[in-house]
């Protein structure tokens, strides 16, 4: 593992450790799902948060006082049959997760795979 990769992994762990205690397990679970769905993605800290890139930026994690968010850079283009994405901007969409039990693995996997497909276009 390169030193840049080592620093980024430490940075992501530091990001998680700095989150509210109730949000940390949610961030860890979301991170695991992203890394599983996007095994070739580069994980790094940009703009103070973990960002996952393939050809371009695909998604990011964010932390608030009472929830974690998984955001998609081309979220407006995603097929969201479960209706879990929020946001009203031109491109970005996100979903908020308040506790681990709220995470819908299959819906999230679908969104991550769709985001990866869009990134390849």
MOPAC internal coordinates of N, CA, C and O (Angstrom, degrees):
PM7 1SCF
backbone

  N    0.0000 0     0.00 0     0.00 0    0    0    0
  C    1.4533 1     0.00 0     0.00 0    1    0    0
  C    1.5269 1   108.30 1     0.00 0    2    1    0
  O    1.2310 1   120.27 1   -45.75 1    3    2    1
  N    1.3061 1   117.09 1   134.25 1    3    2    1
  C    1.4552 1   120.73 1  -178.42 1    5    3    2
  C    1.5199 1   110.24 1   -74.39 1    6    5    3
  O    1.2310 1   120.87 1   -18.80 1    7    6    5
  N    1.3451 1   115.94 1   161.20 1    7    6    5
  C    1.4635 1   118.99 1  -179.94 1    9    7    6
  C    1.5228 1   111.07 1   -66.28 1   10    9    7
  O    1.2310 1   119.70 1   147.93 1   11   10    9
  N    1.3585 1   118.17 1   -32.07 1   11   10    9
  C    1.4662 1   120.06 1   176.65 1   13   11   10
  C    1.5201 1   109.68 1   -62.46 1   14   13   11
  O    1.2310 1   120.58 1   134.63 1   15   14   13
  N    1.3281 1   116.50 1   -45.37 1   15   14   13
  C    1.4608 1   120.62 1   178.65 1   17   15   14
  C    1.5144 1   110.34 1   -62.61 1   18   17   15
  O    1.2310 1   120.01 1   136.15 1   19   18   17
  N    1.3336 1   117.59 1   -43.85 1   19   18   17
  C    1.4637 1   120.81 1   177.56 1   21   19   18
  C    1.5185 1   110.86 1   -57.46 1   22   21   19
  O    1.2310 1   119.93 1   134.93 1   23   22   21
  N    1.3253 1   117.74 1   -45.07 1   23   22   21
  C    1.4675 1   121.53 1  -179.40 1   25   23   22
  C    1.5192 1   110.92 1   -63.99 1   26   25   23
  O    1.2310 1   120.34 1   140.41 1   27   26   25
  N    1.3374 1   116.96 1   -39.59 1   27   26   25
  C    1.4614 1   119.98 1  -179.47 1   29   27   26
  C    1.5233 1   110.44 1   -66.43 1   30   29   27
  O    1.2310 1   120.02 1   138.10 1   31   30   29
  N    1.3322 1   117.56 1   -41.90 1   31   30   29
  C    1.4596 1   120.06 1   179.01 1   33   31   30
  C    1.5140 1   110.35 1   -63.40 1   34   33   31
  O    1.2310 1   120.06 1   138.15 1   35   34   33
  N    1.3103 1   117.50 1   -41.85 1   35   34   33
  C    1.4592 1   121.23 1   176.24 1   37   35   34
  C    1.5239 1   108.88 1   -62.30 1   38   37   35
  O    1.2310 1   120.37 1   139.56 1   39   38   37
  N    1.3380 1   116.90 1   -40.44 1   39   38   37
  C    1.4580 1   121.12 1   179.51 1   41   39   38
  C    1.5164 1   112.49 1   -62.47 1   42   41   39
  O    1.2310 1   120.24 1   139.57 1   43   42   41
  N    1.3231 1   117.14 1   -40.43 1   43   42   41
  C    1.4603 1   120.68 1   179.55 1   45   43   42
  C    1.5266 1   109.17 1   -68.66 1   46   45   43
  O    1.2310 1   120.25 1   137.64 1   47   46   45
  N    1.3089 1   117.12 1   -42.36 1   47   46   45
  C    1.4704 1   119.57 1   176.60 1   49   47   46
  C    1.5294 1   110.83 1   -61.98 1   50   49   47
  O    1.2310 1   120.20 1   139.48 1   51   50   49
  N    1.3307 1   117.23 1   -40.52 1   51   50   49
  C    1.4638 1   120.45 1   177.54 1   53   51   50
  C    1.5245 1   110.42 1   -62.91 1   54   53   51
  O    1.2310 1   120.31 1   138.87 1   55   54   53
  N    1.3219 1   117.01 1   -41.13 1   55   54   53
  C    1.4626 1   121.61 1   177.01 1   57   55   54
  C    1.5299 1   109.82 1   -57.47 1   58   57   55
  O    1.2310 1   120.62 1   133.00 1   59   58   57
  N    1.3148 1   116.42 1   -47.00 1   59   58   57
  C    1.4655 1   120.84 1  -179.19 1   61   59   58
  C    1.5258 1   110.54 1   -65.04 1   62   61   59
  O    1.2310 1   120.27 1   135.55 1   63   62   61
  N    1.3312 1   117.10 1   -44.45 1   63   62   61
  C    1.4705 1   120.35 1  -179.78 1   65   63   62
  C    1.5221 1   112.33 1   -62.46 1   66   65   63
  O    1.2310 1   119.97 1   151.97 1   67   66   65
  N    1.3283 1   117.67 1   -28.03 1   67   66   65
  C    1.4646 1   120.97 1  -179.72 1   69   67   66
  C    1.5264 1   112.76 1   -81.44 1   70   69   67
  O    1.2310 1   120.09 1   168.87 1   71   70   69
  N    1.3147 1   117.43 1   -11.13 1   71   70   69
  C    1.4652 1   121.30 1   179.29 1   73   71   70
  C    1.5294 1   109.45 1   -74.44 1   74   73   71
  O    1.2310 1   121.17 1   -16.94 1   75   74   73
  N    1.3170 1   115.36 1   163.06 1   75   74   73
  C    1.4602 1   121.03 1   176.35 1   77   75   74
  C    1.5316 1   109.29 1   -57.58 1   78   77   75
  O    1.2310 1   119.87 1   -38.14 1   79   78   77
  N    1.3341 1   117.85 1   141.86 1   79   78   77
  C    1.4776 1   120.04 1  -177.60 1   81   79   78
  C    1.5216 1   114.24 1   -51.55 1   82   81   79
  O    1.2310 1   119.22 1   142.39 1   83   82   81
  N    1.3214 1   119.09 1   -37.61 1   83   82   81
  C    1.4643 1   120.88 1  -178.68 1   85   83   82
  C    1.5251 1   112.25 1   -72.34 1   86   85   83
  O    1.2310 1   120.00 1   160.65 1   87   86   85
  N    1.3288 1   117.60 1   -19.35 1   87   86   85
  C    1.4640 1   122.36 1  -177.03 1   89   87   86
  C    1.5317 1   111.61 1   -91.30 1   90   89   87
  O    1.2310 1   120.11 1   156.33 1   91   90   89
  N    1.3256 1   117.39 1   -23.67 1   91   90   89
  C    1.4743 1   120.87 1  -175.74 1   93   91   90
  C    1.5264 1   113.80 1   -56.15 1   94   93   91
  O    1.2310 1   118.93 1   131.79 1   95   94   93
  N    1.3432 1   119.64 1   -48.21 1   95   94   93
  C    1.4705 1   117.63 1  -179.67 1   97   95   94
  C    1.5270 1   112.72 1   -64.45 1   98   97   95
  O    1.2310 1   120.27 1   148.64 1   99   98   97
  N    1.3136 1   117.08 1   -31.36 1   99   98   97
  C    1.4650 1   120.90 1   177.78 1  101   99   98
  C    1.5237 1   109.21 1   -66.66 1  102  101   99
  O    1.2310 1   120.26 1   134.48 1  103  102  101
  N    1.3304 1   117.10 1   -45.52 1  103  102  101
  C    1.4675 1   120.83 1   177.98 1  105  103  102
  C    1.5214 1   111.16 1   -60.72 1  106  105  103
  O    1.2310 1   120.57 1   137.75 1  107  106  105
  N    1.3313 1   116.52 1   -42.25 1  107  106  105
  C    1.4707 1   119.46 1  -179.80 1  109  107  106
  C    1.5253 1   111.06 1   -64.03 1  110  109  107
  O    1.2310 1   120.35 1   139.22 1  111  110  109
  N    1.3267 1   116.93 1   -40.78 1  111  110  109
  C    1.4600 1   119.88 1   179.33 1  113  111  110
  C    1.5269 1   110.88 1   -67.50 1  114  113  111
  O    1.2310 1   119.99 1   136.48 1  115  114  113
  N    1.3293 1   117.62 1   -43.52 1  115  114  113
  C    1.4641 1   120.47 1   177.33 1  117  115  114
  C    1.5198 1   110.81 1   -61.89 1  118  117  115
  O    1.2310 1   120.65 1   136.94 1  119  118  117
  N    1.3228 1   116.36 1   -43.06 1  119  118  117
  C    1.4679 1   120.28 1   178.33 1  121  119  118
  C    1.5232 1   110.23 1   -58.58 1  122  121  119
  O    1.2310 1   120.22 1   135.10 1  123  122  121
  N    1.3117 1   117.18 1   -44.90 1  123  122  121
  C    1.4638 1   120.94 1   179.01 1  125  123  122
  C    1.5188 1   112.28 1   -60.91 1  126  125  123
  O    1.2310 1   120.55 1   137.57 1  127  126  125
  N    1.3236 1   116.56 1   -42.43 1  127  126  125
  C    1.4644 1   120.44 1   178.46 1  129  127  126
  C    1.5269 1   111.32 1   -63.91 1  130  129  127
  O    1.2310 1   120.56 1   137.63 1  131  130  129
  N    1.3251 1   116.54 1   -42.37 1  131  130  129
  C    1.4664 1   120.04 1   179.09 1  133  131  130
  C    1.5238 1   109.97 1   -63.15 1  134  133  131
  O    1.2310 1   120.57 1   133.19 1  135  134  133
  N    1.3201 1   116.51 1   -46.81 1  135  134  133
  C    1.4647 1   120.01 1  -177.56 1  137  135  134
  C    1.5246 1   111.58 1   -65.72 1  138  137  135
  O    1.2310 1   120.32 1   147.20 1  139  138  137
  N    1.3373 1   116.99 1   -32.80 1  139  138  137
  C    1.4610 1   120.72 1   177.58 1  141  139  138
  C    1.5321 1   110.73 1   -71.66 1  142  141  139
  O    1.2310 1   120.63 1   137.33 1  143  142  141
  N    1.3195 1   116.40 1   -42.67 1  143  142  141
  C    1.4736 1   120.60 1  -177.45 1  145  143  142
  C    1.5264 1   112.63 1   -75.67 1  146  145  143
  O    1.2310 1   120.45 1   151.18 1  147  146  145
  N    1.3251 1   116.74 1   -28.82 1  147  146  145
  C    1.4713 1   121.68 1  -177.73 1  149  147  146
  C    1.5332 1   109.40 1  -124.10 1  150  149  147
  O    1.2310 1   119.93 1  -113.62 1  151  150  149
  N    1.3342 1   117.74 1    66.38 1  151  150  149
  C    1.4685 1   119.65 1  -173.26 1  153  151  150
  C    1.5240 1   114.59 1   -60.67 1  154  153  151
  O    1.2310 1   119.69 1   154.35 1  155  154  153
  N    1.3122 1   118.20 1   -25.65 1  155  154  153
  C    1.4589 1   120.49 1  -179.60 1  157  155  154
  C    1.5182 1   114.03 1   -92.09 1  158  157  155
  O    1.2310 1   120.23 1  -177.93 1  159  158  157
  N    1.3204 1   117.16 1     2.07 1  159  158  157
  C    1.4664 1   120.35 1  -175.84 1  161  159  158
  C    1.5215 1   111.45 1   -73.10 1  162  161  159
  O    1.2310 1   121.56 1   -36.51 1  163  162  161
  N    1.3180 1   114.62 1   143.49 1  163  162  161
  C    1.4577 1   120.87 1   172.66 1  165  163  162
  C    1.5257 1   107.53 1   -82.82 1  166  165  163
  O    1.2310 1   120.97 1   -49.37 1  167  166  165
  N    1.3095 1   115.74 1   130.63 1  167  166  165
  C    1.4643 1   122.09 1   178.81 1  169  167  166
  C    1.5272 1   107.49 1  -107.44 1  170  169  167
  O    1.2310 1   120.74 1   -57.28 1  171  170  169
  N    1.3221 1   116.19 1   122.72 1  171  170  169
  C    1.4578 1   119.62 1   179.45 1  173  171  170
  C    1.5235 1   110.26 1  -152.40 1  174  173  171
  O    1.2310 1   121.51 1   -14.45 1  175  174  173
  N    1.3118 1   114.73 1   165.55 1  175  174  173
  C    1.4608 1   120.42 1   176.40 1  177  175  174
  C    1.5265 1   107.97 1   -93.49 1  178  177  175
  O    1.2310 1   121.04 1   -56.52 1  179  178  177
  N    1.3286 1   115.61 1   123.48 1  179  178  177
  C    1.4686 1   122.29 1   174.09 1  181  179  178
  C    1.5151 1   106.60 1  -137.14 1  182  181  179
  O    1.2310 1   120.66 1   -39.66 1  183  182  181
  N    1.2825 1   116.34 1   140.34 1  183  182  181
  C    1.4633 1   121.58 1   179.42 1  185  183  182
  C    1.5261 1   111.77 1    53.43 1  186  185  183
  O    1.2310 1   120.85 1  -147.81 1  187  186  185
  N    1.3333 1   115.97 1    32.19 1  187  186  185
  C    1.4481 1   121.35 1   175.95 1  189  187  186
  C    1.5113 1   115.88 1    78.57 1  190  189  187
  O    1.2310 1   120.06 1  -166.67 1  191  190  189
  N    1.3366 1   117.50 1    13.33 1  191  190  189
  C    1.4677 1   119.50 1  -179.02 1  193  191  190
  C    1.5233 1   109.98 1  -145.43 1  194  193  191
  O    1.2310 1   120.04 1   -21.32 1  195  194  193
  N    1.3383 1   117.53 1   158.68 1  195  194  193
  C    1.4617 1   120.53 1   176.11 1  197  195  194
  C    1.5348 1   110.86 1   -67.53 1  198  197  195
  O    1.2310 1   121.44 1   -47.21 1  199  198  197
  N    1.3209 1   114.86 1   132.79 1  199  198  197
  C    1.4620 1   122.54 1  -179.49 1  201  199  198
  C    1.5285 1   107.27 1  -128.06 1  202  201  199
  O    1.2310 1   120.91 1   -38.54 1  203  202  201
  N    1.3277 1   115.86 1   141.46 1  203  202  201
  C    1.4649 1   122.22 1  -178.19 1  205  203  202
  C    1.5198 1   108.77 1  -119.89 1  206  205  203
  O    1.2310 1   121.20 1   -57.49 1  207  206  205
  N    1.3346 1   115.32 1   122.51 1  207  206  205
  C    1.4615 1   121.35 1  -175.20 1  209  207  206
  C    1.5221 1   111.31 1  -125.10 1  210  209  207
  O    1.2310 1   121.29 1   -36.96 1  211  210  209
  N    1.3177 1   115.13 1   143.04 1  211  210  209
  C    1.4544 1   123.05 1   168.40 1  213  211  210
  C    1.5217 1   105.34 1  -110.88 1  214  213  211
  O    1.2310 1   119.40 1    78.63 1  215  214  213
  N    1.3246 1   118.74 1  -101.37 1  215  214  213
  C    1.4743 1   120.49 1   172.09 1  217  215  214
  C    1.5267 1   109.35 1   -75.32 1  218  217  215
  O    1.2310 1   121.05 1   142.37 1  219  218  217
  N    1.3074 1   115.60 1   -37.63 1  219  218  217
  C    1.4600 1   124.14 1   176.70 1  221  219  218
  C    1.5180 1   107.67 1  -135.95 1  222  221  219
  O    1.2310 1   120.63 1     4.09 1  223  222  221
  N    1.3139 1   116.41 1  -175.91 1  223  222  221
  C    1.4614 1   120.27 1   179.54 1  225  223  222
  C    1.5309 1   108.68 1   -71.83 1  226  225  223
  O    1.2310 1   121.03 1   -50.95 1  227  226  225
  N    1.3118 1   115.63 1   129.05 1  227  226  225
  C    1.4572 1   122.13 1  -178.14 1  229  227  226
  C    1.5321 1   110.59 1  -100.93 1  230  229  227
  O    1.2310 1   120.81 1   129.51 1  231  230  229
  N    1.3422 1   116.05 1   -50.49 1  231  230  229
  C    1.4585 1   119.22 1  -175.85 1  233  231  230
  C    1.5244 1   110.29 1  -155.19 1  234  233  231
  O    1.2310 1   121.29 1    -7.19 1  235  234  233
  N    1.3195 1   115.15 1   172.81 1  235  234  233
  C    1.4595 1   121.55 1  -179.95 1  237  235  234
  C    1.5165 1   109.02 1  -149.28 1  238  237  235
  O    1.2310 1   121.25 1   -18.81 1  239  238  237
  N    1.3317 1   115.21 1   161.19 1  239  238  237
  C    1.4585 1   122.53 1   172.55 1  241  239  238
  C    1.5185 1   108.50 1  -110.28 1  242  241  239
  O    1.2310 1   120.83 1   -33.47 1  243  242  241
  N    1.3163 1   116.02 1   146.53 1  243  242  241
  C    1.4586 1   121.32 1   175.78 1  245  243  242
  C    1.5238 1   107.61 1  -139.87 1  246  245  243
  O    1.2310 1   121.12 1   -24.07 1  247  246  245
  N    1.3279 1   115.46 1   155.93 1  247  246  245
  C    1.4580 1   120.92 1   179.99 1  249  247  246
  C    1.5174 1   109.83 1  -126.19 1  250  249  247
  O    1.2310 1   120.84 1   -42.50 1  251  250  249
  N    1.3156 1   116.01 1   137.50 1  251  250  249
  C    1.4594 1   123.06 1   172.79 1  253  251  250
  C    1.5298 1   106.70 1  -121.30 1  254  253  251
  O    1.2310 1   120.34 1    -1.04 1  255  254  253
  N    1.3000 1   116.96 1   178.96 1  255  254  253
  C    1.4609 1   120.73 1  -177.10 1  257  255  254
  C    1.5284 1   112.70 1   -61.24 1  258  257  255
  O    1.2310 1   120.32 1   145.52 1  259  258  257
  N    1.3395 1   116.99 1   -34.48 1  259  258  257
  C    1.4613 1   119.15 1  -174.69 1  261  259  258
  C    1.5209 1   114.81 1  -124.57 1  262  261  259
  O    1.2310 1   119.70 1  -173.75 1  263  262  261
  N    1.3307 1   118.17 1     6.25 1  263  262  261
  C    1.4602 1   119.94 1   179.49 1  265  263  262
  C    1.5257 1   111.22 1  -159.92 1  266  265  263
  O    1.2310 1   121.97 1   -13.79 1  267  266  265
  N    1.3279 1   113.84 1   166.21 1  267  266  265
  C    1.4695 1   121.59 1   172.31 1  269  267  266
  C    1.5202 1   106.91 1  -111.95 1  270  269  267
  O    1.2310 1   121.03 1   -25.47 1  271  270  269
  N    1.3205 1   115.64 1   154.53 1  271  270  269
  C    1.4626 1   120.53 1   176.62 1  273  271  270
  C    1.5161 1   109.19 1  -126.23 1  274  273  271
  O    1.2310 1   121.70 1   -35.32 1  275  274  273
  N    1.3153 1   114.35 1   144.68 1  275  274  273
  C    1.4519 1   122.24 1   169.61 1  277  275  274
  C    1.5126 1   105.13 1  -115.02 1  278  277  275
  O    1.2310 1   120.98 1   -62.31 1  279  278  277
  N    1.3183 1   115.72 1   117.69 1  279  278  277
  C    1.4516 1   120.76 1  -176.96 1  281  279  278
  C    1.5118 1   111.84 1  -110.78 1  282  281  279
  O    1.2310 1   121.33 1   -29.49 1  283  282  281
  N    1.3136 1   115.06 1   150.51 1  283  282  281
  C    1.4629 1   122.51 1  -179.12 1  285  283  282
  C    1.5237 1   109.00 1  -121.26 1  286  285  283
  O    1.2310 1   120.58 1   -53.11 1  287  286  285
  N    1.3244 1   116.50 1   126.89 1  287  286  285
  C    1.4661 1   121.54 1  -177.25 1  289  287  286
  C    1.5205 1   113.04 1   -67.34 1  290  289  287
  O    1.2310 1   119.97 1   148.13 1  291  290  289
  N    1.2990 1   117.67 1   -31.87 1  291  290  289
  C    1.4719 1   120.81 1   176.15 1  293  291  290
  C    1.5255 1   109.02 1  -112.77 1  294  293  291
  O    1.2310 1   121.14 1  -142.01 1  295  294  293
  N    1.3069 1   115.42 1    37.99 1  295  294  293
  C    1.4562 1   122.08 1  -173.26 1  297  295  294
  C    1.5102 1   115.00 1   -59.08 1  298  297  295
  O    1.2310 1   120.16 1   146.67 1  299  298  297
  N    1.3274 1   117.29 1   -33.33 1  299  298  297
  C    1.4594 1   120.32 1  -179.67 1  301  299  298
  C    1.5340 1   111.28 1   -63.68 1  302  301  299
  O    1.2310 1   120.13 1   156.44 1  303  302  301
  N    1.3148 1   117.36 1   -23.56 1  303  302  301
  C    1.4591 1   121.86 1  -179.10 1  305  303  302
  C    1.5287 1   113.56 1   -89.19 1  306  305  303
  O    1.2310 1   120.15 1   173.05 1  307  306  305
  N    1.3212 1   117.32 1    -6.95 1  307  306  305
  C    1.4571 1   120.85 1  -175.44 1  309  307  306
  C    1.5232 1   112.38 1   -77.26 1  310  309  307
  O    1.2310 1   121.36 1   -37.13 1  311  310  309
  N    1.3158 1   115.01 1   142.87 1  311  310  309
  C    1.4539 1   122.36 1   171.15 1  313  311  310
  C    1.5329 1   105.94 1   -78.29 1  314  313  311
  O    1.2310 1   120.00 1   -62.81 1  315  314  313
  N    1.3236 1   117.61 1   117.19 1  315  314  313
  C    1.4671 1   122.85 1  -175.46 1  317  315  314
  C    1.5248 1   110.21 1  -123.05 1  318  317  315
  O    1.2310 1   120.09 1  -108.63 1  319  318  317
  N    1.3499 1   117.43 1    71.37 1  319  318  317
  C    1.4635 1   119.45 1  -176.22 1  321  319  318
  C    1.5259 1   113.51 1   -62.58 1  322  321  319
  O    1.2310 1   119.80 1   154.75 1  323  322  321
  N    1.3218 1   117.99 1   -25.25 1  323  322  321
  C    1.4678 1   120.99 1   179.47 1  325  323  322
  C    1.5221 1   112.19 1   -82.04 1  326  325  323
  O    1.2310 1   120.26 1   166.37 1  327  326  325
  N    1.3393 1   117.11 1   -13.63 1  327  326  325
  C    1.4588 1   120.86 1   179.09 1  329  327  326
  C    1.5210 1   113.89 1    66.46 1  330  329  327
  O    1.2310 1   120.30 1  -144.08 1  331  330  329
  N    1.3374 1   117.03 1    35.92 1  331  330  329
  C    1.4669 1   119.69 1  -176.38 1  333  331  330
  C    1.5277 1   113.75 1   -95.73 1  334  333  331
  O    1.2310 1   119.96 1   170.59 1  335  334  333
  N    1.3103 1   117.69 1    -9.41 1  335  334  333
  C    1.4654 1   120.00 1  -178.50 1  337  335  334
  C    1.5250 1   111.21 1   -83.58 1  338  337  335
  O    1.2310 1   121.29 1   -35.47 1  339  338  337
  N    1.3345 1   115.13 1   144.53 1  339  338  337
  C    1.4564 1   122.94 1   178.20 1  341  339  338
  C    1.5194 1   109.07 1  -123.39 1  342  341  339
  O    1.2310 1   120.99 1   -14.59 1  343  342  341
  N    1.3192 1   115.71 1   165.41 1  343  342  341
  C    1.4482 1   121.27 1   174.25 1  345  343  342
  C    1.5104 1   111.04 1   124.72 1  346  345  343
  O    1.2310 1   121.56 1   -24.72 1  347  346  345
  N    1.3248 1   114.62 1   155.28 1  347  346  345
  C    1.4472 1   119.30 1  -177.20 1  349  347  346
  C    1.5111 1   113.77 1  -132.02 1  350  349  347
  O    1.2310 1   120.17 1  -168.87 1  351  350  349
  N    1.3282 1   117.28 1    11.13 1  351  350  349
  C    1.4514 1   120.43 1   179.96 1  353  351  350
  C    1.5197 1   112.12 1   -76.88 1  354  353  351
  O    1.2310 1   120.99 1     1.95 1  355  354  353
  N    1.3302 1   115.72 1  -178.05 1  355  354  353
  C    1.4617 1   121.10 1  -177.75 1  357  355  354
  C    1.5263 1   112.93 1   -71.30 1  358  357  355
  O    1.2310 1   119.56 1   148.90 1  359  358  357
  N    1.3443 1   118.44 1   -31.10 1  359  358  357
  C    1.4607 1   120.77 1  -174.99 1  361  359  358
  C    1.5239 1   113.90 1  -130.16 1  362  361  359
  O    1.2310 1   120.09 1   132.49 1  363  362  361
  N    1.3113 1   117.44 1   -47.51 1  363  362  361
  C    1.4579 1   121.68 1  -171.26 1  365  363  362
  C    1.5181 1   112.78 1   -72.92 1  366  365  363
  O    1.2310 1   121.50 1   -34.93 1  367  366  365
  N    1.3380 1   114.73 1   145.07 1  367  366  365
  C    1.4589 1   122.87 1   169.14 1  369  367  366
  C    1.5261 1   106.35 1  -140.88 1  370  369  367
  O    1.2310 1   120.54 1   -25.54 1  371  370  369
  N    1.3100 1   116.57 1   154.46 1  371  370  369
  C    1.4577 1   120.92 1  -179.34 1  373  371  370
  C    1.5253 1   109.51 1  -146.53 1  374  373  371
  O    1.2310 1   121.89 1   -13.47 1  375  374  373
  N    1.3089 1   113.99 1   166.53 1  375  374  373
  C    1.4444 1   119.83 1   171.14 1  377  375  374
  C    1.5117 1   107.54 1  -129.34 1  378  377  375
  O    1.2310 1   120.89 1   -35.66 1  379  378  377
  N    1.3112 1   115.89 1   144.34 1  379  378  377
  C    1.4610 1   122.37 1   179.83 1  381  379  378
  C    1.5181 1   108.55 1  -102.83 1  382  381  379
  O    1.2310 1   121.42 1   -42.20 1  383  382  381
  N    1.3407 1   114.89 1   137.80 1  383  382  381
  C    1.4587 1   120.54 1   178.71 1  385  383  382
  C    1.5294 1   107.64 1  -127.57 1  386  385  383
  O    1.2310 1   120.90 1   -60.14 1  387  386  385
  N    1.3155 1   115.89 1   119.86 1  387  386  385
  C    1.4627 1   121.61 1  -177.21 1  389  387  386
  C    1.5244 1   112.67 1   -92.13 1  390  389  387
  O    1.2310 1   120.27 1   148.23 1  391  390  389
  N    1.3186 1   117.10 1   -31.77 1  391  390  389
  C    1.4660 1   120.50 1   176.64 1  393  391  390
  C    1.5184 1   109.36 1  -148.63 1  394  393  391
  O    1.2310 1   120.98 1   -21.25 1  395  394  393
  N    1.3208 1   115.72 1   158.75 1  395  394  393
  C    1.4615 1   121.29 1  -174.31 1  397  395  394
  C    1.5271 1   112.31 1   -56.31 1  398  397  395
  O    1.2310 1   119.90 1   143.59 1  399  398  397
  N    1.3091 1   117.79 1   -36.41 1  399  398  397
  C    1.4706 1   120.76 1  -179.09 1  401  399  398
  C    1.5181 1   112.35 1   -64.36 1  402  401  399
  O    1.2310 1   119.95 1   162.16 1  403  402  401
  N    1.3355 1   117.71 1   -17.84 1  403  402  401
  C    1.4633 1   121.43 1   179.48 1  405  403  402
  C    1.5236 1   112.85 1   -77.94 1  406  405  403
  O    1.2310 1   119.94 1   165.34 1  407  406  405
  N    1.3187 1   117.71 1   -14.66 1  407  406  405
  C    1.4617 1   121.37 1  -174.99 1  409  407  406
  C    1.5235 1   109.63 1   -73.70 1  410  409  407
  O    1.2310 1   121.10 1   -58.26 1  411  410  409
  N    1.3139 1   115.49 1   121.74 1  411  410  409
  C    1.4643 1   122.79 1   177.53 1  413  411  410
  C    1.5279 1   107.80 1   -97.72 1  414  413  411
  O    1.2310 1   120.99 1   -88.05 1  415  414  413
  N    1.3286 1   115.72 1    91.95 1  415  414  413
  C    1.4683 1   120.64 1  -174.29 1  417  415  414
  C    1.5229 1   113.61 1   -51.70 1  418  417  415
  O    1.2310 1   119.75 1   133.25 1  419  418  417
  N    1.3297 1   118.09 1   -46.75 1  419  418  417
  C    1.4642 1   119.07 1  -175.61 1  421  419  418
  C    1.5239 1   111.15 1   -69.03 1  422  421  419
  O    1.2310 1   119.63 1   139.95 1  423  422  421
  N    1.3281 1   118.32 1   -40.05 1  423  422  421
  C    1.4677 1   120.93 1   178.34 1  425  423  422
  C    1.5253 1   110.23 1   -65.43 1  426  425  423
  O    1.2310 1   120.62 1   139.72 1  427  426  425
  N    1.3259 1   116.43 1   -40.28 1  427  426  425
  C    1.4596 1   120.10 1   179.44 1  429  427  426
  C    1.5235 1   110.87 1   -68.04 1  430  429  427
  O    1.2310 1   120.10 1   137.92 1  431  430  429
  N    1.3135 1   117.42 1   -42.08 1  431  430  429
  C    1.4661 1   120.31 1   178.02 1  433  431  430
  C    1.5188 1   110.36 1   -60.11 1  434  433  431
  O    1.2310 1   120.77 1   137.71 1  435  434  433
  N    1.3284 1   116.14 1   -42.29 1  435  434  433
  C    1.4644 1   120.55 1   177.73 1  437  435  434
  C    1.5329 1   110.26 1   -58.87 1  438  437  435
  O    1.2310 1   120.17 1   131.56 1  439  438  437
  N    1.3295 1   117.28 1   -48.44 1  439  438  437
  C    1.4716 1   120.89 1  -179.18 1  441  439  438
  C    1.5205 1   111.74 1   -62.83 1  442  441  439
  O    1.2310 1   120.40 1   138.92 1  443  442  441
  N    1.3245 1   116.85 1   -41.08 1  443  442  441
  C    1.4655 1   120.39 1  -179.93 1  445  443  442
  C    1.5257 1   111.13 1   -66.31 1  446  445  443
  O    1.2310 1   120.30 1   138.18 1  447  446  445
  N    1.3241 1   117.04 1   -41.82 1  447  446  445
  C    1.4717 1   120.31 1   178.10 1  449  447  446
  C    1.5318 1   110.57 1   -65.49 1  450  449  447
  O    1.2310 1   120.84 1   139.44 1  451  450  449
  N    1.3243 1   116.00 1   -40.56 1  451  450  449
  C    1.4568 1   120.95 1   177.84 1  453  451  450
  C    1.5323 1   110.61 1   -63.41 1  454  453  451
  O    1.2310 1   120.66 1   137.54 1  455  454  453
  N    1.3324 1   116.35 1   -42.46 1  455  454  453
  C    1.4693 1   120.95 1   178.61 1  457  455  454
  C    1.5188 1   110.84 1   -63.54 1  458  457  455
  O    1.2310 1   120.28 1   140.17 1  459  458  457
  N    1.3296 1   117.07 1   -39.83 1  459  458  457
  C    1.4661 1   120.95 1   177.85 1  461  459  458
  C    1.5187 1   110.60 1   -64.92 1  462  461  459
  O    1.2310 1   120.51 1   139.88 1  463  462  461
  N    1.3382 1   116.64 1   -40.12 1  463  462  461
  C    1.4727 1   120.40 1   177.91 1  465  463  462
  C    1.5303 1   110.77 1   -62.74 1  466  465  463
  O    1.2310 1   120.26 1   135.58 1  467  466  465
  N    1.3231 1   117.11 1   -44.42 1  467  466  465
  C    1.4567 1   120.72 1   178.12 1  469  467  466
  C    1.5308 1   111.79 1   -60.64 1  470  469  467
  O    1.2310 1   121.25 1   142.32 1  471  470  469
  N    1.3263 1   115.21 1   -37.68 1  471  470  469
  C    1.4663 1   120.53 1  -179.77 1  473  471  470
  C    1.5204 1   111.81 1   -63.53 1  474  473  471
  O    1.2310 1   119.90 1   153.02 1  475  474  473
  N    1.3157 1   117.79 1   -26.98 1  475  474  473
  C    1.4641 1   121.99 1  -178.23 1  477  475  474
  C    1.5273 1   112.60 1   -83.34 1  478  477  475
  O    1.2310 1   119.95 1   168.66 1  479  478  477
  N    1.3084 1   117.69 1   -11.34 1  479  478  477
  C    1.4759 1   120.99 1  -178.29 1  481  479  478
  C    1.5126 1   111.66 1   -78.76 1  482  481  479
  O    1.2310 1   120.10 1   180.00 1  483  482  481

